Amino acid sequence: MRIAVCDDSSLDRELFVALLHHYFVNKPISKEIIQYENGVDLLHDVEDDMWFDIVFLDIYMNDLLGIDVAHKLRSLGYR
């Protein structure tokens, strides 16, 4: 399972990733968590054919709002 965590706050991002690691500690699921500090980098990777099973987006970010990133992800085939 590949998971993207996109948040412009490094502290919030690290806390969220720690919570994800804690959640998966006793689950027999292989995971890869990739962190993004902005929506632009996330969208570039998705446009370069990187696929995520789960994407967590911060709502208020400096470059693009999380909702704008979500709209773009939908247009690229994410449900």
N, C-alpha and C positions, 0 to 999 in steps of 0.2 A: 504494500500500500504506500503510495506516495502522497505526502501531505504538504501543502504550502501554507505558511503562516506569513501574512503580510501586514506589517504594522510599522509606522515610522518611529515609534518609541522603542528603543532597544531594550529598555527595562521591561516593558509590557510583552515584547516579543519573547524575551528569555523566560519570563514567568509562564507564558502560555506554553512554550516548548517544554518546560519542566513539568507542567501539568499533564501534557500529552505523554511524556515519558512515564510519569507516574501511573497514568491510566493503562498504558500498554505493558507494564512491568510483568504481569501474570497472564497476559493474553498470548496465545500462540500465533500471533500475527506478525509477519515481517513488515517493518515500516521504514520509511525514509522521510525525514522531516527537513524541508528546505525553507529557509527564512529569507524574506524580502523586506527591505526597508522602504520600498515604494512600489506603487502599482505599475509603474512603467517597466521596471525590470521584470516583474512577474509576467506582464503581457508580452514582453519580448521573448521570454523563454517559451511561453505557450505558443506564440507565433512561429517559433523555431521547432515546433513539434514536441515540446515537453508536455506530458499529460499528468494531471493530478487527479487522484481519487477524491480528495477533499481539499477545499480551499477556504481558509479562514481569513477574512478581510476586516481590517479596522475601518470604521466608517469615515472618520475625519483624518485625512493624511494631507501632507503638504502639496504634493503634485496633483494627484487625482483623488477624488473622493472614492471610498470603497464601493459605493453604489455605481459609480461610473465604470469602475473596473469590472464589477459584476455584470453590467450591461454589455460590456465588450466581450467578456468571457462567454456570455450567452450567445452573442453573435458568432463566436468561434466554435460553438457546438456544445458548450457545457450546459447541463440541466440543473 
